[in-house]
């Protein structure tokens, strides 16, 4: 089941509307990593990203048209060209093997797999690049050290590092990491898209827990209306629980 196609389409359309820089994934160019969370004090920071507008989310697909290759895309300035605080968004689109999203076979396994992919972000520790993520509002703020800027840190090598982590998961076939810091991007809309991604994932979780079969009484009805196959999965799960 393609859970996030509507959001991925919006992201790809946004890329078509804006000038961008694109880099192919090169594992050997990945930025150096520390063993744990990197603390960058404000006095040591060159700039911060995301305080003035921020969003982050990850979408999963098995469609090679939506994610055709490993790629890092920058909409706005690269890190070496930033000299003041800027808005920021990081979006990751992950293409996986088709059977990894086969909800007909095992919907609980699919949900756990999506969670595993989403948790990758909590295990990426770039040197001199402090990542603060809020799971409640799906925002991410970055503090970059002056020392990292001197060493030529870039979105390209940060993206390479993220992709390397995702590619350690056998089911992952391609990853697109997109960084936004252009000021006229609608970060509020991206934050709404992030909430939608969260709602879609949680709808899958609620189906596993057991939901009311009266659609008019269900708060998650808008998601079932939009995501093809979600309602069928819901009622199919209900029949299984009733022993049908």
Secondary structure, DSSP 8 states (H G I E B T S, - for coil): --TTHHHHHHHHHHHHHS--EEEE--GGG---B-SS-----GGGEEEEEEEEEEEEEEEEE--TTTS-S-EEEEES--GGG--S-EEEEEEEEEEE-GGGG-HHHHHHHHHHHHHHHHGGGGG--BTTEEEEEETTTTEEEEEEEHHHHHTT--HHHHHHHHHHHHTTSTTEEEEEEEEE--TTS-HHHHHHHHHHHHHHHHHHHHHHH---S-GGG-TTHHHHHHSTTHHHHHHHHHHHHTT-
